[in-house]
Amino acid sequence: MSIEDMKNVDVRTVDRDSLVDINEINIDESLPPKERAEEFLRQIKNPYCFRVGKVVVKNVYSDDGVSLQERFEQFARTL
C-alpha cells in the first residue's frame, strides 16, 4: 500500500478487521528512538488508520515543516 493509499483510507468503509489494534503493538524501549519508530511503523502497517480496541482511528499529520519520521520519533519516545 502506498503512502497516498494509507492516507486516503476511509474510516467509514474500511474493514476494521484489516486494521492493526495499537494495543497489540509492543516496542522494545531499549531501542534507540529511530529504531523504535521503525518498529512502530512495521507493526502498525498504516500509521494513518488503525484501531484502538473496536474504535477506528484516522490520524492526520500537520504540514508544519516537521517530517513524518520526526513525528514518529517524537511519538516513539513517549511509548
VEXLUMDO-505161 format. One record per atom (N, C-alpha, C): x, y, z; residue in one letter; residue number from 1; atom name. Coordinates in steps of 0.2 Angstrom, whole numbers. Layout:
REM VEXLUMDO-505161
[[X, Y, Z], a, NUM, CA]
...
//
This chain:
REM VEXLUMDO-505161
[[4, -6, 0], m, 1, N]
[[0, 0, 0], m, 1, CA]
[[5, 6, 0], m, 1, C]
[[3, 11, -4], s, 2, N]
[[7, 17, -5], s, 2, CA]
[[5, 22, 1], s, 2, C]
[[9, 27, 2], i, 3, N]
[[8, 32, 7], i, 3, CA]
[[1, 35, 6], i, 3, C]
[[0, 37, -1], e, 4, N]
[[-6, 40, -3], e, 4, CA]
[[-12, 36, -1], e, 4, C]
[[-11, 29, -3], d, 5, N]
[[-17, 24, -1], d, 5, CA]
[[-18, 24, 6], d, 5, C]
[[-13, 24, 10], m, 6, N]
[[-14, 24, 18], m, 6, CA]
[[-17, 30, 20], m, 6, C]
[[-15, 36, 17], k, 7, N]
[[-18, 42, 19], k, 7, CA]
[[-26, 43, 17], k, 7, C]
[[-27, 39, 12], n, 8, N]
[[-34, 40, 9], n, 8, CA]
[[-39, 35, 12], n, 8, C]
[[-37, 31, 16], v, 9, N]
[[-42, 26, 19], v, 9, CA]
[[-48, 29, 22], v, 9, C]
[[-54, 27, 20], d, 10, N]
[[-60, 30, 23], d, 10, CA]
[[-62, 26, 29], d, 10, C]
[[-62, 29, 35], v, 11, N]
[[-64, 26, 41], v, 11, CA]
[[-71, 23, 41], v, 11, C]
[[-75, 26, 36], r, 12, N]
[[-82, 24, 36], r, 12, CA]
[[-83, 18, 32], r, 12, C]
[[-78, 16, 28], t, 13, N]
[[-79, 10, 24], t, 13, CA]
[[-74, 5, 25], t, 13, C]
[[-69, 6, 29], v, 14, N]
[[-63, 2, 30], v, 14, CA]
[[-65, -5, 34], v, 14, C]
[[-62, -10, 32], d, 15, N]
[[-64, -16, 35], d, 15, CA]
[[-60, -16, 42], d, 15, C]
[[-63, -15, 48], r, 16, N]
[[-60, -15, 54], r, 16, CA]
[[-55, -20, 56], r, 16, C]
[[-57, -26, 53], d, 17, N]
[[-53, -32, 55], d, 17, CA]
[[-46, -32, 51], d, 17, C]
[[-45, -28, 46], s, 18, N]
[[-39, -27, 42], s, 18, CA]
[[-34, -22, 46], s, 18, C]
[[-37, -18, 51], l, 19, N]
[[-33, -13, 54], l, 19, CA]
[[-29, -16, 60], l, 19, C]
[[-23, -14, 62], v, 20, N]
[[-20, -16, 67], v, 20, CA]
[[-22, -12, 74], v, 20, C]
[[-23, -16, 79], d, 21, N]
[[-25, -13, 85], d, 21, CA]
[[-19, -11, 89], d, 21, C]
[[-18, -4, 90], i, 22, N]
[[-12, -1, 93], i, 22, CA]
[[-11, -4, 100], i, 22, C]
[[-16, -7, 103], n, 23, N]
[[-15, -10, 110], n, 23, CA]
[[-11, -16, 109], n, 23, C]
[[-10, -19, 103], e, 24, N]
[[-6, -25, 102], e, 24, CA]
[[1, -24, 100], e, 24, C]
[[3, -18, 99], i, 25, N]
[[9, -16, 97], i, 25, CA]
[[14, -16, 104], i, 25, C]
[[20, -19, 103], n, 26, N]
[[25, -19, 108], n, 26, CA]
[[31, -17, 105], n, 26, C]
[[34, -12, 108], i, 27, N]
[[40, -9, 106], i, 27, CA]
[[45, -10, 112], i, 27, C]
[[51, -12, 110], d, 28, N]
[[57, -13, 115], d, 28, CA]
[[59, -6, 116], d, 28, C]
[[58, -4, 122], e, 29, N]
[[60, 3, 125], e, 29, CA]
[[68, 4, 125], e, 29, C]
[[72, -1, 125], s, 30, N]
[[79, -1, 125], s, 30, CA]
[[82, 1, 118], s, 30, C]
[[78, 1, 113], l, 31, N]
[[80, 3, 106], l, 31, CA]
[[81, 10, 106], l, 31, C]
[[85, 13, 101], p, 32, N]
[[86, 20, 100], p, 32, CA]
[[80, 22, 97], p, 32, C]
[[78, 29, 98], p, 33, N]
[[72, 32, 95], p, 33, CA]
[[70, 30, 88], p, 33, C]
[[75, 31, 84], k, 34, N]
[[74, 29, 76], k, 34, CA]
[[72, 22, 75], k, 34, C]
[[75, 17, 79], e, 35, N]
[[73, 10, 78], e, 35, CA]
[[66, 9, 81], e, 35, C]
[[65, 13, 87], r, 36, N]
[[58, 12, 90], r, 36, CA]
[[53, 14, 85], r, 36, C]
[[54, 20, 81], a, 37, N]
[[49, 22, 76], a, 37, CA]
[[49, 18, 70], a, 37, C]
[[54, 15, 68], e, 38, N]
[[54, 10, 63], e, 38, CA]
[[50, 4, 65], e, 38, C]
[[51, 1, 71], e, 39, N]
[[47, -4, 73], e, 39, CA]
[[40, -3, 74], e, 39, C]
[[38, 3, 76], f, 40, N]
[[31, 5, 77], f, 40, CA]
[[28, 5, 70], f, 40, C]
[[31, 8, 65], l, 41, N]
[[29, 8, 58], l, 41, CA]
[[28, 1, 55], l, 41, C]
[[33, -4, 57], r, 42, N]
[[32, -10, 54], r, 42, CA]
[[26, -14, 57], r, 42, C]
[[25, -13, 64], q, 43, N]
[[20, -16, 67], q, 43, CA]
[[13, -13, 65], q, 43, C]
[[12, -7, 65], i, 44, N]
[[6, -3, 64], i, 44, CA]
[[3, -4, 57], i, 44, C]
[[8, -5, 52], k, 45, N]
[[7, -5, 45], k, 45, CA]
[[4, 1, 42], k, 45, C]
[[-1, 4, 45], n, 46, N]
[[-3, 10, 42], n, 46, CA]
[[-4, 15, 48], n, 46, C]
[[1, 20, 48], p, 47, N]
[[1, 25, 53], p, 47, CA]
[[-5, 30, 53], p, 47, C]
[[-8, 30, 47], y, 48, N]
[[-14, 35, 46], y, 48, CA]
[[-21, 32, 48], y, 48, C]
[[-21, 25, 49], c, 49, N]
[[-28, 22, 50], c, 49, CA]
[[-26, 16, 54], c, 49, C]
[[-29, 15, 60], f, 50, N]
[[-28, 9, 64], f, 50, CA]
[[-34, 9, 69], f, 50, C]
[[-33, 4, 73], r, 51, N]
[[-39, 3, 78], r, 51, CA]
[[-36, 4, 85], r, 51, C]
[[-40, 7, 90], v, 52, N]
[[-39, 6, 97], v, 52, CA]
[[-45, 3, 100], v, 52, C]
[[-44, -4, 101], g, 53, N]
[[-49, -8, 103], g, 53, CA]
[[-54, -9, 97], g, 53, C]
[[-60, -7, 98], k, 54, N]
[[-65, -8, 92], k, 54, CA]
[[-66, -1, 89], k, 54, C]
[[-62, 4, 91], v, 55, N]
[[-63, 11, 88], v, 55, CA]
[[-58, 12, 82], v, 55, C]
[[-60, 14, 76], v, 56, N]
[[-56, 15, 71], v, 56, CA]
[[-53, 22, 72], v, 56, C]
[[-47, 23, 71], v, 57, N]
[[-43, 30, 72], v, 57, CA]
[[-40, 32, 65], v, 57, C]
[[-42, 38, 63], k, 58, N]
[[-39, 41, 57], k, 58, CA]
[[-34, 46, 59], k, 58, C]
[[-28, 46, 58], n, 59, N]
[[-23, 50, 60], n, 59, CA]
[[-21, 55, 54], n, 59, C]
[[-21, 62, 56], v, 60, N]
[[-19, 67, 51], v, 60, CA]
[[-13, 70, 54], v, 60, C]
[[-8, 71, 50], y, 61, N]
[[-2, 75, 52], y, 61, CA]
[[-2, 82, 48], y, 61, C]
[[0, 87, 52], s, 62, N]
[[1, 93, 50], s, 62, CA]
[[6, 95, 45], s, 62, C]
[[6, 100, 42], d, 63, N]
[[11, 101, 37], d, 63, CA]
[[15, 107, 40], d, 63, C]
[[18, 106, 45], d, 64, N]
[[21, 112, 49], d, 64, CA]
[[29, 112, 48], d, 64, C]
[[31, 108, 43], g, 65, N]
[[39, 108, 42], g, 65, CA]
[[42, 102, 46], g, 65, C]
[[38, 99, 51], v, 66, N]
[[41, 93, 54], v, 66, CA]
[[40, 87, 50], v, 66, C]
[[45, 83, 48], s, 67, N]
[[44, 77, 44], s, 67, CA]
[[40, 72, 48], s, 67, C]
[[38, 67, 44], l, 68, N]
[[34, 61, 46], l, 68, CA]
[[39, 57, 51], l, 68, C]
[[45, 56, 49], q, 69, N]
[[49, 52, 53], q, 69, CA]
[[51, 56, 60], q, 69, C]
[[51, 63, 60], e, 70, N]
[[52, 66, 66], e, 70, CA]
[[46, 65, 70], e, 70, C]
[[40, 66, 68], r, 71, N]
[[34, 65, 72], r, 71, CA]
[[34, 58, 75], r, 71, C]
[[36, 53, 71], f, 72, N]
[[36, 46, 73], f, 72, CA]
[[41, 45, 79], f, 72, C]
[[47, 48, 78], e, 73, N]
[[52, 48, 83], e, 73, CA]
[[50, 51, 89], e, 73, C]
[[46, 57, 89], q, 74, N]
[[43, 60, 95], q, 74, CA]
[[38, 56, 98], q, 74, C]
[[34, 52, 94], f, 75, N]
[[29, 48, 96], f, 75, CA]
[[32, 42, 100], f, 75, C]
[[37, 39, 97], a, 76, N]
[[41, 33, 99], a, 76, CA]
[[44, 35, 106], a, 76, C]
[[46, 41, 107], r, 77, N]
[[50, 42, 113], r, 77, CA]
[[45, 42, 119], r, 77, C]
[[38, 43, 117], t, 78, N]
[[33, 43, 123], t, 78, CA]
[[30, 36, 124], t, 78, C]
[[32, 31, 120], l, 79, N]
[[30, 24, 121], l, 79, CA]
[[33, 21, 128], l, 79, C]
//
